[in-house]
Amino acid sequence: MSHSTKVNECPKCSSTELGKGQHSGHSVMSPINKLGFGSIIEYIICTECGFIIEGYVKKPERFKDTY
């Protein structure tokens, strides 16, 4: 399941050359006040100018009941 919106071009430089990336190592988003594992943060990135267009967690269900 994809959690991203449909992005076709960079809002900063108008390039259509986009890619996906994620933090490496232990860089995960963790729930507040809830034990357990967090989720990897994935990004849609412009491969021309480097602008991060969108970021989202891969497993949003892990954050239920934390607000």
TACOR-V418136 format. One record per residue. SS is DSSP state (@ for helix, = for strand, . for the rest). PHI is phi in radians with two decimals (* if undefined). Layout:
ss = {SS | SS}
phi = {PHI | PHI}
This chain:
ss = {. | . | . | . | . | . | . | . | . | . | . | . | . | . | . | . | . | = | = | = | = | = | . | . | . | . | . | = | = | . | . | . | . | . | . | . | . | . | = | = | = | = | = | = | = | = | . | . | . | . | . | = | = | = | = | = | = | . | . | @ | @ | @ | @ | . | . | . | .}
phi = {* | -1.66 | -1.75 | -1.51 | -1.48 | -1.44 | -2.01 | -1.96 | -2.65 | -1.29 | -1.27 | -1.56 | -2.08 | 1.20 | -1.20 | -1.79 | -1.58 | -2.01 | -2.51 | -2.05 | -2.60 | -2.61 | -1.15 | -1.92 | 1.28 | -1.72 | -1.43 | -2.19 | -1.49 | -2.02 | -1.16 | -1.48 | 1.01 | -2.57 | -1.33 | 2.25 | -1.53 | -1.59 | -2.56 | -1.12 | -1.72 | -1.94 | -2.24 | -1.78 | -2.21 | -1.34 | -1.46 | -1.64 | -1.87 | 1.53 | -1.11 | -1.49 | -1.41 | -2.70 | -2.30 | -2.75 | -1.48 | -1.29 | -2.18 | -1.11 | -1.09 | -1.26 | -1.85 | -1.15 | 1.11 | -1.95 | -1.67}
